[in-house]
C-alpha cells in the first residue's frame, strides 16, 4: 500500500466526510496506526519522509524512539522540519540511550557533511537535555494544544496545516550559523561515558559547523581531559554552574579564565575551596584577585552560593565590588569571615531584588550584630527566605535584629536552628513576626531551657511543652496558619528532631 501511493492524509480532510467521522477512529489513533505501519518497513519509512506532512514528524519520531529504530531516527534528524529537536526530553533517567544518542548525532553529521544544504533544512538546535521542552511532545501526544513557541524559537508562528512538506530539493545556500547541540555536562574524575565521548568526537570533527552548548555545567574534577572538554563548550551558553570540589585555591585559579567567558551565567555554586599551606600571602592575593575579577563579566548573575570557601576571609569585599547586577539569592555558608566582611556585606551588597539569604554556619557569636541588622533591614522590602541556622547567635544579638525582622513584609520562611537562645527571646520573636502575613513557616532553635543541665542534650518532653505553648500563642493571636517547627540535633548522629506537633525522632532515639 505504501509503495503504490505516498502517504497523504490531510487533517482537514478527516472532518469533511460524515462517513469518515463515524467509521474511523479518532485522529490520534489514526496517527498511531500510520506510524506503526511505517515503522514495519524501515526503507519505506525513510523514503516516505520526503513527502511526509510535518505534523506527522513528531509522533513518528516518538514511535521510532520508543521502538529504538535507530536508522529511521537518523534519517528523521536529517529531515526534521522544525528549528528545534528536543530529543533529550524523551530520555528517562537511569536508562541507556547510547544507540539513540549515536543515531541522532550520526544523522546530524550526515546533514552537516552535505556541501549544499537542503532547501527544507530548518534544524538549528538539537537539544539532548533531559526534562526540557517536554511540552512539545506532550502536545503531540494529545495533551496540549499550543506548540507554536516550541516550533519557532525566535518568534511564535501560527502552525500551517498542509498536506505535505516541500521535497528535499537542494540548492546553493550562503553560509549559515552552526547547528547547536545542547547537553547538560557533569565533569567528574575518570573518562567520560560512551555517549559524551561520542559527542566530543563529533564536535571535534566539525568544530565550525557544530557547536557544543551547555546550560547546566557541573565540575567535580579539574583533570586535563575535563579542561579539554571545557575548551570545546560554547561558554556563553552556560547559565548554571556548579564547582563542587575539594580544591586548592591555585586549582580554582585555572578555572578562572573559563568563568569569565560565561557571560550569560545566572546561577553559580562554589564549594569546598581551601587555602594551600605552601602558598605565600602574595601568591594567595594574586589568586584571589584573578578569581574575583571574573565576576565583572557575569552581567546576568542572579544566584550566588558559596559554601566552605576559605579565601572569602578578609576578601568578601572584592567579590561584592565585582558584582554588577543585583542578586536574587545569596548563600554564604560554613565560611570563616571577619567583622569587616560583614560590614562590607551589609553596606555594599545590592539588595534591591534579594529574595533569598542564607548565612548558615557562619560564626556570629563574637561579631557585632549591627551589620546583620543593617543587612536584614535593607533587604526587608523583598526578602522571602532567611536562613540563620548554626550561627551561634545569642539573646542580645537576636534582640537587636528583631525590629529588622518585623519589617520583612514579604518573608515566607525563616530558619534559625541550633542557636543558643532563651524561651523569652523565642516568645519575643513570635510577637515581632506575628504581623508578617506571608510568613507561614518558621524553623526555630530549641530554647536553652529545653536542654538537660547535666548532659546538654535536648529533653524531648520539654521540647514538646515548648511547641505546645507556641502553638497555643499562635492560635490566640489569630495565626494558626503559621507553622512553627522545632529542630534540635541528635548528639549521636547529628540528625534533627522535629515537632509538628509530635516529635519526628531520628533512629538513635528510636533505638533507645
BELUR-V915733 format. One record per run of one state. SS is the DSSP state (2 for helix, 1 for strand, 0 for the rest). FROM is the first residue (numbers start at 1). TO is the last residue. If there is no record, write none. Layout:
# BELUR-V915733
ss: <SS SS>
from: <FROM FROM>
to: <TO TO>
This chain:
# BELUR-V915733
ss: <0 2 0 2 0 2 0 2 0 2 0 2 0 1 0 2 0 2 0 1 0 1 0 2 0 2 0 1 0 1 0 1 0 2 0 1 0 1 0 2 1 0 2 0 1 2 0 1 0 2 0 1 2 0 2 0 1 0 2 0 1 0 2 0 1 0 2 0 1 0 2 0 1 0 2 1 0 1 0 2 0 1 0 1 0 1 0 2 0>
from: <1 12 16 18 24 27 40 42 49 54 67 70 80 84 86 87 91 98 113 118 119 125 128 134 141 148 152 170 171 179 183 185 188 194 206 210 214 216 220 224 233 234 235 238 240 249 261 267 275 281 298 303 310 313 316 323 329 334 339 349 356 359 370 380 385 388 395 407 413 416 423 434 441 446 448 451 452 458 459 460 477 483 490 496 500 503 505 507 512>
to: <11 15 17 23 26 39 41 48 53 66 69 79 83 85 86 90 97 112 117 118 124 127 133 140 147 151 169 170 178 182 184 187 193 205 209 213 215 219 223 232 233 234 237 239 248 260 266 274 280 297 302 309 312 315 322 328 333 338 348 355 358 369 379 384 387 394 406 412 415 422 433 440 445 447 450 451 457 458 459 476 482 489 495 499 502 504 506 511 512>
